[in-house]
Amino acid sequence: MNAAVRAVVRMGLYVGAKVYFIHEGYQGMVDGGENIEEASWESVSSMLQVGGTVIGSARCKEFRSHEGRLKAAHNLVLQGITNLCVIGGDGSLTGANLFREEWSGLLTELVDQGLIEADAVQKYSALHIVGMVGSIDNDFCGTDMTIGTDSALHRIIEVVDAIMTTAQSHQRTFVLEVMGRHCGYLALVSALACGADWVLIPEMPPEDGWEDKMCQKLSATRSRGTRLNIIIVAEGAIDRHGTPITSGIVKDLVVKCLGFDTRVTILGHVQRGGTPSAFDRILASRMGVEAVLALLETTANTPACVVSLRGNQSVRLPLMECVQMTQEVQRAMDGKRFEEAVKLRGRSFENNLRTYKLLAHRKPESELPVVSQPLTFPENSDRAVSS
Ligand code: F6P
């Protein structure tokens, strides 16, 4: 996120704006005072390589209340701030949109309470907002990647590679739990990147009877000479009935059915820390620049937008449409419409899932096709290999 902060500050200064940090997220906006601090070019030096966010972040209950937003509006008007760049997940971005919608009403209330001059309503008549999605879960519809996901993925893969040393030497099975309370992206792409034997994600729970299938798969790989097994479980993994599948359940199953020496590793907040990847730094820098451009072009009548990555291009999409679609994924999962949930996550999620399945599950000889025709790749019909 620091790369995004840096980009917004520097691009803002470049276009002649005054730029402010709001420390500690919405809490800082509600509390005001020293939390709102003018930024300079130098104040964002040497932060690209630092993880997290140097301006702080906080979950803020107060901003969810009208009173909290009134205080926040007051603090912004005191500094003459009418443009906001918000980096967060769908909750933070929805909050920003509500704040924007309420803005003129909030200013009128502040005038009524004698907290601001009457002419401020006219002077600061509209609040412009732009969103950037910061979430390691890559759980926001409309963007191919969210800020932080790639760094988290790197961390996970480092850990899996390290764990494989023990797994290989001791012929063990490792069950690795990765973050993703509601989204299986990290679990899925980690499984793809490290060649895991099995992956469990909330969007596509395994068919009933998965326990036997998984054990058969693990046992088949061992009988072919593999010395280890890796199973990746998303924090929010569930079965077809919505019952959580925890890493502990998976471990007990492997031990009970196969007697394999099995360990669980829960990666936890390790995934959210450390040095950001080059991809994340570049992504956030580009998004920050685009966010400032978006603010410059916003009018009171333009719907709030979120800066997204589409096919390696920064694009602006209507914020609330993306939020609604993101929430639709959860509704689809809650309603056990799993195919729909995968579709709603987007094409690249679908492709990752398809690719994982293709590469992780060996077909029995009897099911292999007799290849006499050119083979077409399922996801790219324009590419073909000849037999
Ligand atoms: O950002 C979302 C997330 O990464 C989830 O996948 C995870 O469950 C959660 O954050 C953990 O958040 P907290 O730090 O509040 O425990």
Residues whose N, C-alpha, C, O or C-beta is under 5 A from the ligand:
A	BS01	F6P	I136 D137 M179 G180 R181
